[in-house]
Amino acid sequence: MKILKALLFVSLVFSVSACKTTDSVSQHHDAQVDLVQPVLPSEQKLPKNAKVTFKNLKDGQTIKKNFKVKFGVTGFTVKPAGQLVSGTGHHHLIVDGTFAERGVIVPADEQHIHFGKGQTEYVLNLTPGKHTLTLQFADGAHASYGEQLSKTVHVTVK
């Protein structure tokens, strides 16, 4: 996370430097630029109403082996991964696991399914039995927005 912040800071410095012309640099060579270290979206204050939901799943529900699950979010806009834009992010589905702490990169593996293209639904194919499904919202770099933007349900697959 610190490396990502440093890279964003360096990008900002180069962007500010590139915007100056030779004339403005020579006229203001003694001027100092106050650069504020950028805050990553996953570290910004979350709206009080921000939450994620399973649009068609309830805790304790029994579902078929192949089940289309639909995701929702309030207080944020779904946007594909790749850009860090405040107020945006994308969904991750964690099967038989728990939410990711705020700022932690959500891993990409069989247990952590990424929807980096901005998808809002997915066909689950789970083994019969009891499962825990956690919907987790994260920023464009897959950094979790934490527990507030997660939702866990318990399901039984027939």
C-alpha positions in Angstrom: 0.0 0.0 0.0 2.9 2.4 0.8 4.5 1.6 -2.5 1.2 2.4 -4.3 1.0 5.7 -2.5 4.6 6.5 -3.3 4.0 5.8 -7.0 0.9 8.0 -7.0 2.9 10.8 -5.4 5.7 10.5 -7.9 3.1 10.6 -10.7 1.7 13.7 -9.3 5.1 15.4 -9.0 5.9 14.6 -12.7 2.4 15.8 -13.8 2.9 19.1 -12.0 6.4 19.5 -13.4 5.3 18.6 -16.9 2.6 21.3 -16.9 5.1 24.1 -16.3 6.6 25.9 -19.2 10.2 27.1 -19.3 9.0 30.7 -18.9 6.9 30.1 -15.9 9.8 28.1 -14.3 12.3 30.9 -14.9 9.9 33.5 -13.6 9.0 31.6 -10.5 12.2 29.6 -9.8 12.0 30.4 -6.1 8.4 29.4 -5.7 7.7 26.3 -3.7 4.9 23.9 -4.6 3.0 22.4 -1.7 2.1 18.9 -2.8 -0.3 17.0 -0.7 0.2 13.2 -0.7 -2.8 11.8 -2.6 -5.4 9.8 -0.6 -6.3 6.5 -2.2 -10.1 5.9 -2.7 -10.0 3.0 -0.3 -8.7 5.3 2.4 -11.2 8.1 1.9 -14.1 8.7 4.2 -17.0 6.5 3.3 -20.5 7.9 2.9 -22.7 6.8 5.8 -25.2 5.2 3.5 -22.6 3.2 1.5 -23.3 -0.5 1.4 -23.3 -3.5 -0.8 -26.1 -6.0 -1.2 -27.0 -9.3 -2.7 -30.0 -8.3 -4.8 -31.4 -11.9 -4.9 -30.0 -13.7 -1.9 -31.0 -13.7 1.7 -29.1 -15.1 4.7 -30.1 -18.8 5.2 -31.5 -19.2 1.7 -31.3 -22.6 -0.1 -30.1 -22.3 -3.7 -29.5 -24.6 -6.7 -26.0 -25.8 -7.7 -25.9 -23.3 -10.5 -27.4 -20.0 -9.3 -27.1 -16.5 -10.8 -26.3 -14.1 -8.0 -26.8 -10.3 -8.5 -24.8 -7.6 -6.8 -25.8 -4.1 -5.7 -24.0 -1.1 -4.2 -25.4 2.1 -2.7 -23.3 5.3 -2.3 -20.7 4.3 -4.9 -20.6 3.8 -8.7 -19.5 0.5 -10.2 -16.5 1.1 -12.5 -14.0 -1.4 -14.0 -10.7 -1.9 -12.2 -7.6 -0.1 -13.4 -8.2 3.6 -12.4 -8.3 5.0 -8.9 -11.4 7.3 -8.9 -13.0 8.4 -5.7 -16.5 7.1 -5.2 -16.1 4.2 -7.5 -15.0 0.5 -7.4 -16.0 -3.0 -8.3 -17.3 -6.2 -6.7 -15.4 -9.2 -5.4 -17.1 -12.4 -4.2 -15.4 -14.4 -1.5 -16.6 -18.0 -1.2 -16.3 -19.5 2.3 -14.3 -16.6 3.6 -14.7 -13.3 5.3 -14.4 -9.6 4.3 -11.0 -8.0 3.5 -9.8 -5.3 5.9 -9.9 -1.8 4.6 -7.0 -1.0 2.3 -6.0 -4.6 1.9 -5.7 -5.9 -1.7 -8.3 -8.6 -2.4 -6.4 -11.7 -3.6 -7.3 -13.3 -6.9 -7.8 -17.0 -6.5 -10.6 -19.7 -6.5 -11.9 -18.3 -3.2 -11.8 -14.6 -4.2 -13.6 -14.0 -7.5 -12.9 -10.6 -9.1 -15.4 -8.7 -11.2 -12.9 -6.1 -12.5 -14.8 -5.4 -15.6 -17.6 -4.0 -13.5 -19.9 -7.0 -13.6 -22.9 -7.0 -11.3 -24.0 -10.6 -11.7 -22.4 -14.0 -11.8 -23.5 -17.7 -12.1 -22.2 -19.6 -9.1 -21.4 -23.2 -9.4 -21.0 -24.5 -5.8 -20.8 -28.0 -4.4 -23.8 -29.2 -2.4 -23.8 -28.2 1.3 -23.4 -25.1 3.4 -21.4 -22.1 2.1 -20.7 -18.6 3.2 -20.7 -15.9 0.5 -19.2 -12.5 1.1 -19.6 -9.6 -1.3 -16.7 -7.1 -1.1 -16.4 -3.8 -2.8 -12.9 -2.5 -3.6 -11.3 0.4 -5.5 -9.7 0.4 -8.9 -6.5 -1.2 -7.5 -8.5 -4.0 -5.8 -7.9 -2.4 -2.3 -10.9 -3.2 -0.1 -13.2 -0.6 1.2 -13.5 -2.8 4.3 -16.3 -4.2 6.4 -18.8 -1.4 5.7 -18.8 -2.3 2.0 -19.1 -6.0 2.5 -22.1 -8.3 3.0 -22.0 -11.9 4.1 -24.8 -14.5 3.7 -25.0 -18.2 4.5 -26.5 -20.4 1.9 -27.2 -24.1 1.5 -26.7 -25.6 -2.0 -29.0 -28.5 -3.0 
